[in-house]
Amino acid sequence: MQDDRDRLLDAALTHVPFEGMNDRALIAGARDIGMAPELARVHFPGGGAALAAALDRWLGDPAG
């Protein structure tokens, strides 16, 4: 399940420059990888805020 979350994070981040760090980027990323929007909300229940928190954790992890 972590792989799906990581894939979603990567996909959603490609939309952040256009949509912002919000639910629209999260849902667009889900659409890109063929994930249902409802499942995207399971992975990031806080929406855009959870997306931002996940990015912050990822950037702070030296293993990437």
N, C-alpha and C positions, 0 to 999 in steps of 0.2 A: 504494500500500500504506500510505502514511502516513495517508491519509484514513481507512482502516479502523481504524488504530491510534488515531487521534484520536477517532473515533466510539466505539470501545470504551472509551477512557479516560473520556469524558463519561458513557457509560452506566454504567460501573462505579462512578463517583463518586456516582451517585444511591443506590447501595446501601451506601456506606461508613457512613453514620450508623446503619444497622441491623445490618450484618454486620461492620463493622470494615474496616481496610485489609488485606485478605487475599484468598486464592484464592476464597472464597465470593462476595465482591463482584465479583471479576473474572469468574467464571463466570456470575453472575446478569446482569451487564452484557452479556456475550456473548449470553446467551439473549434479552435484550431486543431486541437488534438482529439476531437471526437468525443469529448466528455460531456455528459449532461450537466447543465448548470446546477442542478440540485446536488450532484456529486461534488462539484467544485465548492459548494457551500459546506459540505461535510469536511473537506480538506482544509478550508479556510472559513470557519464559522463567523469570524469577525469581519469578513469581507475585505475591503481594501486595507483596513488597519492591520488585519492578520497577514495580509500579503506584505505589507511594509515591515512588520515584525519578522517575518520569515526571511526577507531579504537582509535585514539587519543582522540576524543570527548567521546567515550564510556568509555575509561579508566579514563577520568577526571570527569566522572559523578558518584558521590557517590551512586546513586541509581542503577548503573550498567546497 
